[in-house]
Amino acid sequence: MGYDLHVTRAIWDYESPRFPILDDEVVAAVRAAADLVVPEDAPRRPGFCYVFWAGSASEEYLLFQDGRLSTKNPEDAFVRRMTELAGELDAWVIGQDAELYDWDGTSVVRRWRGREAYARRKRLGIRPGGPSRSSTTRT
């Protein structure tokens, strides 16, 4: 068992298919980054691939599927790289408990969202698996 982190556009990771990062966006981000690579011998199909970080001594990677990039138990340096990638993809880095990870210029910062983030979602009619009145609302 481990702790999952996700690069996603959703508030909760399980909502990622509703607010997906697209395959073309991941491919473009990998091509533009000298330190990211999709290995030739790794499984690859539309909407699914492994993205390895060349800057990692422990061969850390992201798994792209269901409209998000995910990893388990990343080192701090990889979390920082994930925050950079999230910025390029107009996304967030969130933990499995929906906390936000960000780079403040000196270190990775974990922030818990307040109740108002979830109250706003309820007020706007955003709920898991249900229709949304506003698909662009973020907190």
C-alpha positions in Angstrom: 0.0 0.0 0.0 1.1 3.6 -0.6 -0.1 7.1 -0.9 -1.2 8.3 -4.3 -0.6 11.7 -5.9 -2.3 12.8 -9.1 -1.9 15.5 -11.7 -5.5 16.3 -12.5 -8.0 19.0 -13.3 -10.6 17.6 -10.9 -11.1 18.3 -7.2 -11.2 14.6 -6.4 -9.1 12.1 -8.4 -12.1 9.9 -9.2 -13.7 12.9 -11.0 -10.7 13.1 -13.5 -12.6 11.4 -16.4 -15.2 14.3 -16.2 -12.4 16.9 -16.4 -9.7 15.0 -18.3 -6.2 15.9 -19.3 -6.1 14.8 -22.9 -3.7 12.3 -24.5 -2.5 14.9 -27.0 -1.7 17.3 -24.1 0.4 14.6 -22.3 2.2 13.7 -25.5 3.0 17.4 -26.2 4.2 18.0 -22.6 6.5 15.0 -22.8 7.9 16.1 -26.2 8.5 19.6 -24.8 10.3 18.4 -21.7 13.9 17.1 -21.9 13.5 15.2 -18.6 10.3 13.3 -19.4 10.1 10.2 -21.6 7.6 7.6 -22.6 9.7 4.4 -23.0 9.6 2.7 -26.3 9.0 -0.8 -24.7 6.3 0.4 -22.3 2.6 -0.3 -23.0 1.0 2.6 -25.0 -2.4 3.2 -26.3 -4.7 6.3 -26.5 -5.4 7.6 -23.0 -2.8 5.3 -21.4 1.0 5.5 -21.0 3.9 5.5 -18.6 5.8 8.8 -18.3 9.3 8.4 -16.7 11.2 11.2 -15.1 14.9 11.1 -16.2 15.8 13.3 -13.2 15.0 10.5 -10.8 17.6 8.2 -9.3 14.9 5.7 -8.4 13.1 5.7 -11.8 10.0 7.4 -10.7 7.1 7.5 -13.2 3.6 8.8 -13.8 0.9 6.5 -15.1 -1.5 8.3 -17.5 -5.0 6.9 -17.5 -8.6 8.1 -16.8 -7.6 11.7 -17.7 -5.0 12.0 -15.0 -1.3 11.3 -14.3 -0.8 9.3 -11.1 2.1 8.0 -9.0 2.6 6.3 -5.6 4.9 7.5 -2.8 6.9 10.0 -4.8 10.0 11.7 -3.5 9.9 15.4 -2.8 11.9 16.3 -5.9 9.4 14.4 -8.0 6.5 16.1 -6.4 8.1 19.4 -7.3 8.4 18.2 -11.0 4.8 17.2 -10.8 3.8 20.7 -9.8 5.7 22.1 -12.8 4.0 19.6 -15.1 0.6 20.4 -13.6 1.2 24.1 -14.3 2.0 23.3 -18.0 -1.2 21.2 -18.2 -3.5 23.7 -16.4 -4.0 21.2 -13.7 -3.4 20.6 -10.0 -1.4 18.1 -8.0 -3.7 16.5 -5.4 -3.3 13.7 -2.9 -5.7 10.9 -2.4 -7.4 12.9 0.3 -7.8 15.8 -2.1 -5.2 18.0 -0.5 -3.3 20.3 -2.9 0.5 20.3 -3.5 2.2 23.4 -4.8 5.7 24.8 -5.2 6.2 28.0 -3.3 9.7 28.8 -4.7 11.7 27.0 -2.0 9.8 23.9 -1.1 6.7 21.8 -1.9 3.7 22.9 0.2 0.7 20.8 1.1 -2.5 22.7 1.6 -5.8 21.3 2.8 -8.8 22.9 1.2 -11.4 24.5 3.5 -15.0 23.5 3.8 -15.9 26.4 1.5 -14.4 24.6 -1.5 -16.9 21.7 -1.0 -19.8 24.0 -0.1 -19.3 25.9 -3.3 -19.4 22.6 -5.3 -22.7 21.7 -3.6 -24.1 25.2 -4.3 -23.1 24.9 -8.0 -24.6 21.4 -8.3 -21.3 19.7 -8.9 -21.3 16.1 -7.5 -19.5 12.9 -8.4 -21.2 11.2 -11.4 -23.9 13.8 -11.7 -24.4 16.6 -14.2 -22.6 19.8 -13.6 -23.9 23.3 -14.1 -20.4 24.7 -14.5 -17.6 22.6 -15.7 -15.0 25.4 -15.4 -15.4 26.2 -11.7 -12.2 25.6 -9.6 -11.3 26.4 -6.1 
